Amino acid sequence: MRYVFLSCVLLSGCSVFADNSLPIPVFQPPRPPSQEAVRKAIDAFVKEAKLTPPVEISAIRKTDHGPGAYFVCLRAAHPAPEKKQLFYSVFFDNDAYKDSRLSVILEACELQQYAQLN
């Protein structure tokens, strides 16, 4: 009993130093990236992955399993005939590029509609 009382006294002392005047941060969910942010990230990824332009991208979609909250699918517009078409996922939080990888089945990039990146 003595230890419980002592613990309560010690912990209550911490509340004296708490600054209640600071605003409590409010969670702001990530928003989709802007077209400019997508373009910059895709241009960097194309160079990094050594893809041959032009490339095509899908619409921006929300995800719950990637390194970012939103992603676009990407593919080469004119792959070499002897090579298999590869699909990539490029992830974003707001306008921040998070990561990219070969697409996985769950992302269904093979089924998306694509438009050439201008």
Secondary structure as the mmCIF struct_conf table of DSSP 4:
data_model
#
loop_
_struct_conf.conf_type_id
_struct_conf.id
_struct_conf.beg_label_comp_id
_struct_conf.beg_label_asym_id
_struct_conf.beg_label_seq_id
_struct_conf.end_label_comp_id
_struct_conf.end_label_asym_id
_struct_conf.end_label_seq_id
HELX_RH_AL_P HELX_RH_AL_P1 ARG A 2 CYS A 14
HELX_RH_3T_P HELX_RH_3T_P1 SER A 15 PHE A 17
TURN_TY1_P TURN_TY1_P1 ASN A 20 SER A 21
BEND BEND1 LEU A 22 LEU A 22
HELX_LH_PP_P HELX_LH_PP_P1 PRO A 23 PRO A 25
HELX_LH_PP_P HELX_LH_PP_P2 PRO A 32 SER A 34
HELX_RH_AL_P HELX_RH_AL_P2 GLN A 35 ALA A 49
TURN_TY1_P TURN_TY1_P2 LYS A 50 LYS A 50
HELX_LH_PP_P HELX_LH_PP_P3 LEU A 51 THR A 52
BEND BEND2 PRO A 53 PRO A 53
HELX_LH_PP_P HELX_LH_PP_P4 PRO A 54 PRO A 54
STRN STRN1 VAL A 55 ILE A 57
STRN STRN2 ARG A 61 LYS A 62
BEND BEND3 ASP A 64 ALA A 69
STRN STRN3 TYR A 70 ALA A 76
BEND BEND4 ALA A 77 HIS A 78
TURN_TY1_P TURN_TY1_P3 PRO A 81 GLU A 82
BEND BEND5 LYS A 83 LYS A 83
HELX_LH_PP_P HELX_LH_PP_P5 LYS A 84 LEU A 86
STRN STRN4 PHE A 87 ASP A 93
TURN_TY1_P TURN_TY1_P4 ASN A 94 ASP A 95
STRN STRN5 ALA A 96 LEU A 102
HELX_RH_3T_P HELX_RH_3T_P2 ILE A 105 GLU A 107
HELX_RH_3T_P HELX_RH_3T_P3 CYS A 109 LEU A 111
BEND BEND6 GLN A 112 GLN A 112
STRN STRN6 ALA A 115 GLN A 116
#
